[in-house]
Amino acid sequence: MITFNNFSTTHVEIFGYGISNAGCKKDVANALSFMSEKTSTRYMACANPHSLVIAEKDPFFKKALLNADILLPDGSGIILAAKALKIPLSEKVAGTDFFLEMNRMAQEHGGIRYFFLGATDDVLNLIRIRLEHEYPHIEFTGSYSPPFKKDFSEEENELMLSCIRKARPDVLWVGLSAPKQEKWIYQNLNKLDVSFCGAIGAVFDYYAGTKKRSSDFWINLGLEWLPRFLAEPKRLWDRNLKSTPIFLSWILKEKIKQILLLKHHNP
């Protein structure tokens, strides 16, 4: 029985999105509080420059981000925007940070049940082995590797939902890559008998050890993206060389608006 009733949330608005500025520990505490309520399915998504740029061209993805109960500031570009626009947000919280902190707190609490949707059977098995070794008080209730395709058929989607319902998890981790994972959660929100969902994408591979997250050196420099881009330039080309300049142009336009508004009020 989960009892963790200390929910409170703070967020800031960046380009119309309510992004959490509570910090990683409080974000996770809030997620655990959602599990105590058991009233409806709540979910977490990650906001980074690429996702916000893509969302402007994908209305359903934008709805999924706007309606997330916790929208993490996942990306140094979000922190840069906050600093440039004098928005009170200083702590970057990546999906990996959230997942690891959730594991730590769930281990202390005990009795919390996980289900993993996404990746390959091999990756899911590696996640299960590591999780059971590192966090024995977290229950691994099951996993499912869906077909690797753009859209799921009704039958495929129902099979996924059926597997999740049978496992009766408290937390559903979804790793289908963005924006597919966020859109899937939002589309199936009323069909899931789960207290909390987290869209964490590449975290599946990081935790399984099949891919390496950038080192603390690059993370602390705000350049976590650079080693990943150098390792997979073809896959990450759009993210880093198309979306980033667009996002920076948004910051510049908003900064100019702020300066003009200030001049208007203080001629």
Backbone bond lengths (Angstrom), bond angles and torsions (degrees), N, CA, C in turn:
res aa  C-N    CA-C-N  psi(-1)  N-CA   C-N-CA  omega(-1)  CA-C   N-CA-C  phi
1 M - - - 1.479 - - 1.522 108.71 -
2 I 1.320 116.98 123.32 1.462 120.76 -177.50 1.518 109.38 -91.78
3 T 1.307 116.95 124.83 1.461 121.50 173.84 1.518 108.17 -132.83
4 F 1.307 115.73 103.41 1.468 120.93 -175.99 1.522 107.01 -146.90
5 N 1.324 116.46 69.73 1.457 121.03 -169.23 1.521 113.36 -98.60
6 N 1.306 117.13 73.82 1.467 118.95 175.25 1.524 110.79 -136.64
7 F 1.332 114.67 42.72 1.461 119.50 -175.91 1.533 112.46 -70.72
8 S 1.293 114.55 131.01 1.463 121.04 168.14 1.516 106.19 -155.42
9 T 1.307 116.91 146.12 1.458 118.05 -175.51 1.520 111.40 -133.22
10 T 1.291 116.33 144.49 1.453 121.54 171.53 1.522 107.48 -132.24
11 H 1.302 115.67 142.11 1.457 118.52 177.95 1.526 108.94 -149.07
12 V 1.313 114.16 163.22 1.457 121.41 176.38 1.519 107.61 -122.66
13 E 1.331 116.19 157.32 1.462 119.74 179.74 1.522 109.87 -99.90
14 I 1.318 114.58 124.06 1.467 121.16 175.96 1.520 107.50 -128.30
15 F 1.329 116.10 114.12 1.464 123.05 -178.23 1.536 112.21 52.31
16 G 1.336 115.56 37.12 1.463 120.82 175.38 1.514 115.25 90.43
17 Y 1.332 117.26 -3.30 1.464 121.31 -178.93 1.530 110.22 -104.01
18 G 1.326 116.30 134.67 1.461 120.62 177.45 1.518 110.14 -84.75
19 I 1.320 116.02 97.26 1.467 121.55 -174.92 1.526 109.81 -100.08
20 S 1.325 115.81 132.56 1.458 120.33 -176.16 1.524 111.51 -64.27
21 N 1.325 115.63 135.46 1.466 119.91 170.55 1.531 109.93 -121.20
22 A 1.341 114.70 26.51 1.462 120.58 -178.95 1.528 112.03 -76.78
23 G 1.338 117.38 -24.39 1.462 121.14 -174.47 1.515 110.58 93.76
24 C 1.313 116.56 158.34 1.464 121.99 -171.35 1.529 112.74 -58.83
25 K 1.323 117.42 -48.76 1.471 120.38 -176.23 1.519 111.05 -61.14
26 K 1.326 117.61 -42.96 1.464 120.83 -179.65 1.514 111.21 -71.07
27 D 1.328 117.07 -36.30 1.462 119.99 176.20 1.527 110.39 -57.85
28 V 1.321 116.23 -46.03 1.467 120.66 -179.99 1.524 110.52 -67.41
29 A 1.327 117.04 -41.33 1.475 120.19 177.46 1.528 110.16 -59.08
30 N 1.325 116.97 -39.15 1.457 120.79 177.49 1.529 110.82 -64.68
31 A 1.323 117.25 -41.45 1.462 120.91 178.37 1.532 110.49 -61.85
32 L 1.311 116.61 -41.27 1.463 120.13 178.17 1.525 111.16 -65.64
33 S 1.317 116.71 -33.51 1.462 120.48 176.66 1.525 111.20 -66.41
34 F 1.328 116.81 -36.38 1.460 120.04 176.23 1.526 110.47 -58.55
35 M 1.336 115.50 -38.48 1.467 119.60 -179.57 1.515 111.70 -66.02
36 S 1.317 117.06 -30.23 1.459 121.24 177.82 1.525 111.06 -68.94
37 E 1.332 116.12 -35.95 1.464 120.47 -175.94 1.521 112.62 -68.76
38 K 1.349 116.33 -42.36 1.468 122.40 -179.73 1.534 112.40 51.27
39 T 1.318 117.28 36.88 1.466 120.62 -179.83 1.524 112.12 -97.13
40 S 1.306 117.41 -39.05 1.460 121.89 179.58 1.520 108.18 -157.48
41 T 1.319 115.50 168.24 1.458 119.43 179.42 1.524 110.25 -79.74
42 R 1.319 116.40 122.88 1.472 122.32 175.20 1.526 107.78 -105.99
43 Y 1.337 116.13 157.64 1.461 116.56 -179.21 1.517 113.14 -147.71
44 M 1.311 113.71 157.50 1.456 123.97 179.07 1.522 109.04 -114.04
45 A 1.326 115.31 140.75 1.463 121.66 173.48 1.522 108.18 -136.45
46 C 1.312 115.94 167.92 1.463 121.23 -177.94 1.524 110.56 -111.94
47 A 1.326 115.22 135.16 1.469 120.62 176.14 1.521 108.96 -107.99
48 N 1.313 116.02 123.72 1.464 121.43 173.07 1.528 107.08 -139.59
49 P 1.310 118.57 167.58 1.470 119.61 -177.29 1.518 113.91 -52.12
50 H 1.325 117.18 -43.08 1.466 120.15 -178.02 1.525 110.97 -64.15
51 S 1.342 117.20 -45.94 1.461 119.61 -177.46 1.525 111.27 -63.71
52 L 1.332 117.83 -38.94 1.460 119.68 -179.68 1.528 111.54 -69.27
53 V 1.325 116.77 -36.84 1.473 120.22 176.92 1.526 110.41 -66.14
54 I 1.327 116.91 -45.10 1.469 121.03 179.02 1.523 110.57 -62.44
55 A 1.347 116.50 -39.53 1.465 121.04 -178.07 1.521 112.42 -61.79
56 E 1.337 117.46 -28.74 1.463 119.98 178.58 1.524 111.74 -67.05
57 K 1.337 116.48 -19.83 1.470 120.26 178.86 1.531 112.19 -105.52
58 D 1.328 116.24 -3.49 1.465 121.74 -176.38 1.522 108.56 -131.32
59 P 1.337 117.94 92.20 1.466 121.33 -174.62 1.531 114.49 -57.07
60 F 1.329 117.53 -36.56 1.466 119.22 -178.27 1.530 110.37 -70.49
61 F 1.312 116.57 -38.45 1.466 120.70 175.92 1.524 109.86 -63.87
62 K 1.332 115.83 -41.05 1.464 119.93 178.91 1.524 110.35 -60.63
63 K 1.344 117.70 -42.55 1.467 121.24 177.40 1.517 110.78 -60.50
64 A 1.324 116.03 -41.33 1.469 120.15 -179.43 1.524 111.00 -62.07
65 L 1.331 117.20 -40.64 1.464 120.33 179.23 1.525 110.90 -71.63
66 L 1.329 116.97 -42.71 1.462 120.87 -178.17 1.523 112.15 -64.10
67 N 1.324 116.91 -30.03 1.463 121.10 -177.02 1.522 114.18 -95.65
68 A 1.329 117.19 0.79 1.473 119.93 178.04 1.528 109.62 -62.74
69 D 1.329 116.12 138.70 1.467 120.64 178.59 1.521 111.15 -73.71
70 I 1.327 115.94 -30.80 1.466 121.42 173.59 1.527 107.02 -133.11
71 L 1.322 116.31 117.98 1.461 121.43 177.15 1.523 107.45 -113.04
72 L 1.320 115.17 106.74 1.466 120.54 -173.14 1.527 112.27 -76.79
73 P 1.336 117.17 143.75 1.469 121.33 172.81 1.525 109.48 -80.00
74 D 1.328 115.73 77.88 1.462 122.26 -172.85 1.527 109.13 -98.42
75 G 1.292 116.23 90.97 1.460 119.47 179.34 1.512 110.40 145.26
76 S 1.322 115.75 134.03 1.467 119.77 -179.54 1.527 111.54 -63.34
77 G 1.343 116.55 -23.75 1.459 120.28 177.96 1.522 112.28 -64.99
78 I 1.329 116.96 -33.33 1.466 121.13 177.69 1.527 109.42 -67.65
79 I 1.326 116.36 -41.90 1.472 120.60 178.49 1.524 110.23 -66.87
80 L 1.330 116.90 -38.99 1.466 121.04 176.88 1.527 110.81 -60.78
81 A 1.343 116.55 -44.09 1.463 120.97 178.89 1.522 110.69 -60.96
82 A 1.342 115.80 -44.47 1.467 120.16 -179.76 1.526 111.08 -61.79
83 K 1.319 116.20 -42.45 1.470 120.44 -179.69 1.528 110.79 -65.92
84 A 1.316 116.84 -45.51 1.471 121.31 -177.72 1.522 111.31 -65.02
85 L 1.342 116.21 -34.94 1.463 120.78 -175.48 1.526 112.71 -99.03
86 K 1.346 115.37 9.17 1.469 121.82 178.03 1.525 112.28 56.68
87 I 1.319 114.94 46.68 1.463 122.62 176.94 1.525 107.86 -102.83
88 P 1.336 118.67 132.64 1.468 120.77 -174.97 1.531 113.90 -72.94
89 L 1.315 114.45 80.69 1.466 121.52 177.93 1.519 107.32 -148.69
90 S 1.320 117.12 118.90 1.462 118.93 -175.70 1.532 113.37 -128.17
91 E 1.335 117.78 -18.06 1.466 119.82 -175.37 1.521 111.32 -102.41
92 K 1.318 115.77 114.95 1.457 120.64 172.95 1.526 108.41 -73.35
93 V 1.326 116.67 134.49 1.465 120.90 177.66 1.527 107.89 -127.21
94 A 1.312 116.12 102.58 1.463 120.89 178.91 1.522 109.49 -79.75
95 G 1.335 115.61 159.96 1.462 119.78 177.04 1.516 111.96 -55.94
96 T 1.329 116.96 -37.07 1.467 120.96 178.49 1.523 111.11 -63.69
97 D 1.337 116.64 -42.43 1.463 120.65 179.11 1.528 110.47 -60.72
98 F 1.332 115.87 -43.92 1.460 121.01 -179.61 1.531 110.49 -63.31
99 F 1.314 116.86 -46.09 1.465 122.02 -178.88 1.525 111.37 -60.92
100 L 1.331 117.20 -46.73 1.462 120.55 -178.53 1.527 111.80 -66.97
101 E 1.333 116.78 -38.53 1.467 119.90 177.37 1.532 110.84 -68.60
102 M 1.312 116.47 -37.31 1.463 120.02 175.31 1.526 110.18 -61.33
103 N 1.317 117.05 -42.84 1.466 120.46 178.18 1.521 110.93 -59.51
104 R 1.323 115.82 -45.31 1.471 119.88 -178.50 1.526 111.33 -61.82
105 M 1.336 116.19 -46.65 1.459 120.10 -177.65 1.526 112.07 -72.63
106 A 1.328 116.82 -36.02 1.465 120.64 177.56 1.523 110.92 -67.50
107 Q 1.319 117.15 -35.77 1.464 121.77 176.56 1.530 110.25 -62.18
108 E 1.331 116.68 -43.10 1.463 121.09 179.19 1.526 110.89 -65.96
109 H 1.326 114.83 -39.16 1.466 119.78 -176.92 1.521 110.88 -74.49
110 G 1.330 116.84 -44.62 1.460 122.48 179.78 1.519 113.02 80.77
111 G 1.328 115.25 152.42 1.453 121.23 173.82 1.510 116.45 76.75
112 I 1.318 118.46 10.36 1.474 121.57 179.75 1.520 109.28 -91.20
113 R 1.317 115.02 135.43 1.460 121.84 -170.90 1.529 110.86 -107.86
114 Y 1.343 115.76 130.83 1.463 122.48 -178.39 1.534 110.75 -110.83
115 F 1.347 114.90 147.41 1.463 122.40 167.43 1.521 107.09 -134.63
116 F 1.333 117.08 139.83 1.465 122.02 -178.47 1.530 110.04 -116.07
117 L 1.329 116.63 125.72 1.457 122.73 179.07 1.520 108.88 -118.87
118 G 1.335 115.95 117.21 1.459 119.47 178.53 1.514 111.41 132.71
119 A 1.327 116.42 177.46 1.474 123.90 177.03 1.536 111.28 64.05
120 T 1.328 115.21 -168.99 1.467 120.95 -179.59 1.524 109.90 -96.83
121 D 1.313 116.31 166.05 1.470 120.20 177.63 1.525 111.20 -60.51
122 D 1.333 116.71 -36.81 1.467 120.15 179.21 1.528 111.12 -63.19
123 V 1.329 116.32 -46.07 1.468 120.75 178.83 1.526 110.24 -62.88
124 L 1.315 117.27 -43.95 1.467 121.53 -179.65 1.527 111.24 -62.74
125 N 1.306 116.25 -37.31 1.467 119.64 178.55 1.525 111.16 -67.65
126 L 1.331 116.66 -39.85 1.468 120.46 176.91 1.536 110.92 -64.37
127 I 1.318 116.92 -38.23 1.464 120.77 176.60 1.522 109.60 -62.14
128 R 1.329 116.84 -46.27 1.475 121.05 -179.36 1.527 111.08 -59.42
129 I 1.325 117.05 -45.69 1.468 121.41 -177.87 1.523 110.62 -62.57
130 R 1.334 116.35 -46.54 1.467 119.49 -178.65 1.522 111.43 -67.47
131 L 1.332 116.02 -42.95 1.469 119.84 -178.05 1.529 110.84 -63.04
132 E 1.319 117.20 -44.31 1.464 120.55 -179.30 1.527 111.71 -65.68
133 H 1.332 115.90 -31.04 1.475 119.89 178.51 1.525 111.57 -75.67
134 E 1.349 116.45 -45.75 1.461 120.95 -174.49 1.530 113.80 -82.66
135 Y 1.333 115.93 -32.22 1.467 119.69 -173.94 1.535 110.28 -133.50
136 P 1.308 117.61 72.22 1.472 121.12 -175.03 1.528 114.36 -63.55
137 H 1.340 117.84 -17.60 1.467 119.65 -179.42 1.527 112.68 -89.66
138 I 1.340 116.65 -0.09 1.469 121.07 172.54 1.528 106.98 -96.80
139 E 1.321 116.70 130.92 1.462 120.82 -178.87 1.525 110.72 -90.37
140 F 1.312 116.32 118.55 1.473 121.77 174.61 1.528 105.98 -85.79
141 T 1.340 115.76 102.14 1.472 118.74 -173.15 1.525 113.45 -89.58
142 G 1.324 117.10 -12.80 1.454 118.83 178.92 1.514 112.76 157.53
143 S 1.322 114.45 174.48 1.469 121.12 178.74 1.516 108.24 -155.36
144 Y 1.327 114.84 162.78 1.463 119.31 178.94 1.520 108.78 -150.08
145 S 1.331 115.25 130.72 1.462 121.30 176.94 1.529 108.29 -102.51
146 P 1.337 117.49 103.96 1.471 119.80 -178.43 1.523 111.38 -76.81
147 P 1.323 117.14 167.06 1.469 119.83 177.94 1.530 110.89 -60.87
148 F 1.319 116.40 143.88 1.463 121.03 177.71 1.531 108.53 -85.49
149 K 1.333 115.16 91.98 1.459 121.13 -177.77 1.516 108.49 -152.98
150 K 1.325 116.58 164.84 1.463 120.97 -175.98 1.519 111.73 -67.66
151 D 1.325 117.44 -45.93 1.462 122.40 -178.02 1.515 110.30 -129.08
152 F 1.316 116.03 144.16 1.459 121.37 177.43 1.532 109.27 -94.06
153 S 1.333 115.65 145.15 1.465 119.59 173.57 1.533 108.64 -74.24
154 E 1.318 116.42 167.32 1.464 120.00 178.20 1.521 110.72 -59.67
155 E 1.331 115.91 -40.72 1.467 120.49 -179.45 1.529 110.84 -65.09
156 E 1.327 116.56 -43.33 1.472 120.21 179.06 1.522 111.12 -63.82
157 N 1.327 115.68 -41.49 1.461 119.95 -179.04 1.526 110.48 -66.52
158 E 1.318 116.75 -41.62 1.467 120.09 -179.90 1.519 111.28 -65.31
159 L 1.325 116.86 -36.24 1.468 120.07 177.50 1.520 110.30 -63.94
160 M 1.331 117.36 -41.73 1.467 121.62 177.61 1.530 110.53 -60.85
161 L 1.332 115.97 -47.26 1.464 120.87 -179.26 1.522 111.18 -63.69
162 S 1.325 115.81 -39.60 1.463 120.65 -179.51 1.525 111.19 -63.08
163 C 1.337 116.90 -42.55 1.471 121.24 179.07 1.532 110.88 -62.98
164 I 1.324 115.46 -39.98 1.467 120.12 -179.46 1.526 110.04 -67.36
165 R 1.340 116.57 -45.90 1.471 120.51 -179.18 1.523 111.47 -60.61
166 K 1.320 116.74 -42.89 1.466 120.59 -178.90 1.523 111.43 -62.86
167 A 1.335 116.92 -33.92 1.470 120.94 -177.81 1.529 112.02 -76.43
168 R 1.332 117.40 -23.35 1.467 124.02 179.00 1.541 112.64 52.03
169 P 1.331 117.76 55.20 1.470 120.15 179.03 1.524 112.23 -79.10
170 D 1.316 115.56 159.75 1.466 121.18 169.84 1.528 109.88 -86.26
171 V 1.339 115.00 -33.77 1.469 121.12 -177.48 1.523 109.40 -125.47
172 L 1.316 115.44 129.17 1.456 121.53 173.28 1.514 108.09 -109.51
173 W 1.332 116.66 114.73 1.459 121.58 175.50 1.524 108.13 -93.59
174 V 1.334 116.70 126.31 1.464 121.39 -176.50 1.526 109.21 -115.66
175 G 1.313 115.56 121.69 1.465 121.52 -179.62 1.513 111.02 -125.61
176 L 1.331 116.35 69.98 1.467 121.61 -179.53 1.521 111.94 -106.47
177 S 1.324 117.32 4.28 1.467 126.46 -174.64 1.528 110.15 74.59
178 A 1.328 114.33 148.08 1.472 120.71 -179.12 1.531 109.48 -82.49
179 P 1.333 118.91 145.22 1.470 127.95 2.42 1.519 114.09 -91.03
180 K 1.336 116.49 3.69 1.467 120.43 -174.48 1.534 111.74 -59.32
181 Q 1.346 117.03 -42.03 1.466 120.27 -174.80 1.533 111.79 -67.72
182 E 1.326 117.26 -42.38 1.464 120.62 179.81 1.529 110.61 -66.38
183 K 1.324 116.26 -41.11 1.464 120.56 179.75 1.524 110.23 -66.74
184 W 1.338 117.35 -37.51 1.472 120.24 179.06 1.526 110.41 -64.92
185 I 1.327 116.80 -45.13 1.474 119.83 179.01 1.532 109.94 -60.25
186 Y 1.325 116.56 -48.61 1.465 120.70 -176.97 1.529 111.31 -63.40
187 Q 1.315 116.90 -39.92 1.464 122.05 -179.34 1.528 111.51 -66.34
188 N 1.334 116.58 -34.69 1.471 120.97 -174.27 1.520 113.59 -105.35
189 L 1.317 116.72 12.34 1.460 121.94 -173.34 1.528 112.70 -53.48
190 N 1.324 117.03 -43.17 1.463 120.42 -176.66 1.526 113.40 -82.89
191 K 1.331 116.24 -2.22 1.469 119.75 179.88 1.531 111.73 -104.66
192 L 1.334 115.68 -5.79 1.461 120.04 -176.31 1.527 110.57 -96.59
193 D 1.302 116.37 127.08 1.462 120.62 175.18 1.533 107.78 -96.10
194 V 1.340 114.57 62.61 1.464 122.03 -175.65 1.530 107.40 -134.04
195 S 1.325 116.84 141.44 1.467 119.53 -179.14 1.523 112.59 -74.37
196 F 1.354 116.31 -36.10 1.459 118.99 -173.68 1.518 111.14 -147.89
197 C 1.339 115.70 136.82 1.470 122.42 175.62 1.518 109.32 -120.78
198 G 1.308 116.22 142.83 1.451 121.26 175.85 1.516 110.64 -126.93
199 A 1.324 117.02 123.66 1.468 122.05 177.06 1.520 107.85 -90.64
200 I 1.339 116.78 105.60 1.470 119.32 -170.02 1.528 114.71 -125.62
201 G 1.319 118.24 4.53 1.459 121.89 169.47 1.512 117.17 43.32
202 A 1.339 115.48 -114.04 1.467 122.32 -173.35 1.523 113.80 -64.03
203 V 1.331 117.75 -11.43 1.468 120.71 179.81 1.527 110.76 -60.01
204 F 1.328 116.79 -31.69 1.464 119.60 177.48 1.532 109.94 -55.61
205 D 1.336 115.96 -49.54 1.477 120.17 -178.64 1.522 111.73 -68.87
206 Y 1.333 116.68 -38.29 1.474 119.40 179.26 1.525 110.69 -62.10
207 Y 1.318 115.96 -47.37 1.467 118.92 -176.42 1.532 111.15 -70.73
208 A 1.327 116.86 -33.48 1.464 120.59 177.37 1.521 111.64 -71.70
209 G 1.351 116.36 -22.35 1.458 120.43 -178.93 1.513 113.62 88.72
210 T 1.334 117.32 7.99 1.466 120.22 179.56 1.529 111.72 -82.07
211 K 1.360 116.42 -16.60 1.459 121.99 171.07 1.519 107.63 -137.89
212 K 1.333 116.52 153.04 1.458 120.11 -179.98 1.515 110.89 -104.74
213 R 1.344 115.36 133.72 1.451 119.98 172.61 1.529 107.54 -74.50
214 S 1.312 117.01 152.28 1.468 120.43 177.49 1.524 110.27 -57.73
215 S 1.321 116.38 151.10 1.462 121.05 -177.46 1.522 111.26 -70.12
216 D 1.332 116.07 164.59 1.470 121.61 178.59 1.525 111.51 -57.73
217 F 1.326 117.03 -31.34 1.467 121.08 179.45 1.531 110.28 -56.31
218 W 1.349 116.47 -50.24 1.456 120.91 -178.88 1.523 111.63 -72.41
219 I 1.336 116.51 -36.55 1.467 120.80 179.35 1.526 109.89 -62.10
220 N 1.335 116.58 -45.63 1.466 121.13 -178.49 1.524 112.53 -66.88
221 L 1.323 116.69 -26.31 1.467 120.83 176.65 1.527 112.23 -81.01
222 G 1.339 116.28 -6.76 1.462 119.84 -175.82 1.516 111.79 77.66
223 L 1.343 116.72 19.80 1.468 121.14 -177.15 1.528 111.56 -121.31
224 E 1.328 116.08 36.94 1.466 119.78 -179.80 1.524 111.61 -57.48
225 W 1.327 116.58 -29.72 1.452 121.73 -176.94 1.525 113.22 -70.64
226 L 1.345 117.98 -25.44 1.460 121.01 -169.61 1.533 113.43 -64.66
227 P 1.346 120.27 -52.13 1.467 118.68 178.29 1.528 112.74 -60.38
228 R 1.322 116.84 -35.26 1.465 120.02 178.74 1.526 110.33 -65.57
229 F 1.347 115.43 -42.18 1.464 119.56 179.50 1.527 111.30 -64.22
230 L 1.336 116.77 -41.86 1.464 120.58 -179.97 1.525 111.63 -66.68
231 A 1.337 116.58 -30.76 1.470 120.97 179.46 1.531 111.62 -78.29
232 E 1.357 116.94 -34.52 1.465 120.90 -177.41 1.534 110.73 -134.02
233 P 1.330 118.06 62.57 1.473 120.16 -174.81 1.521 113.57 -61.59
234 K 1.326 118.10 -37.91 1.464 120.42 -177.67 1.529 110.90 -64.93
235 R 1.344 117.08 -43.04 1.459 121.10 -177.85 1.523 112.13 -72.60
236 L 1.340 116.68 -33.16 1.459 120.40 -173.59 1.533 113.46 -103.82
237 W 1.327 116.58 11.32 1.461 121.12 -178.13 1.522 111.51 -58.40
238 D 1.342 116.85 -51.92 1.469 120.83 -178.46 1.523 111.76 -60.53
239 R 1.321 115.02 -42.47 1.464 120.21 -177.12 1.524 111.91 -60.22
240 N 1.328 116.82 -46.56 1.461 120.06 -171.20 1.524 114.93 -95.66
241 L 1.306 118.23 -30.46 1.459 119.59 -175.19 1.529 113.92 -107.76
242 K 1.331 116.99 -6.68 1.468 120.07 175.34 1.530 110.44 -114.13
243 S 1.338 115.90 -54.37 1.467 119.76 -175.89 1.521 112.64 -68.38
244 T 1.329 116.93 -38.87 1.473 119.55 -176.87 1.532 112.03 -61.25
245 P 1.340 120.53 -48.52 1.471 119.22 177.53 1.531 112.82 -60.40
246 I 1.323 117.29 -37.08 1.472 120.06 177.89 1.519 109.97 -63.00
247 F 1.323 115.93 -45.71 1.471 120.40 -179.56 1.527 110.60 -62.70
248 L 1.320 116.99 -41.76 1.467 120.41 178.34 1.524 111.20 -62.80
249 S 1.339 116.22 -34.24 1.472 119.48 178.03 1.532 110.37 -67.73
250 W 1.338 116.93 -33.86 1.469 120.67 175.66 1.530 110.36 -62.35
251 I 1.335 115.26 -44.11 1.473 119.69 179.97 1.527 109.67 -60.83
252 L 1.330 116.12 -45.72 1.461 120.95 -178.30 1.529 111.05 -61.16
253 K 1.335 117.04 -45.92 1.473 121.03 179.66 1.523 111.00 -61.55
254 E 1.329 116.29 -42.95 1.465 120.38 -178.58 1.526 110.60 -67.99
255 K 1.333 116.68 -36.33 1.465 120.86 178.23 1.531 110.03 -65.46
256 I 1.305 117.17 -41.58 1.465 121.02 178.27 1.527 110.10 -62.64
257 K 1.328 116.53 -41.42 1.470 120.75 177.02 1.523 110.89 -58.94
258 Q 1.333 116.11 -44.79 1.463 120.96 179.64 1.529 111.18 -60.81
259 I 1.328 116.72 -43.71 1.473 121.57 -178.85 1.527 110.44 -64.60
260 L 1.362 116.19 -43.99 1.459 119.67 179.89 1.520 111.96 -65.94
261 L 1.324 116.21 -37.74 1.467 121.13 178.40 1.534 110.17 -65.23
262 L 1.328 115.95 -40.32 1.461 120.96 179.84 1.524 109.92 -65.08
263 K 1.340 115.91 -41.37 1.483 119.93 178.55 1.517 111.79 -65.14
264 H 1.314 115.79 -35.32 1.460 120.96 179.24 1.523 111.39 -65.19
265 H 1.340 115.85 -40.78 1.462 120.51 -179.27 1.530 112.20 -81.62
266 N 1.335 115.93 -21.91 1.475 119.36 179.58 1.535 109.51 -128.83
267 P 1.340 117.28 69.76 1.486 120.16 -175.96 1.518 111.67 -66.60
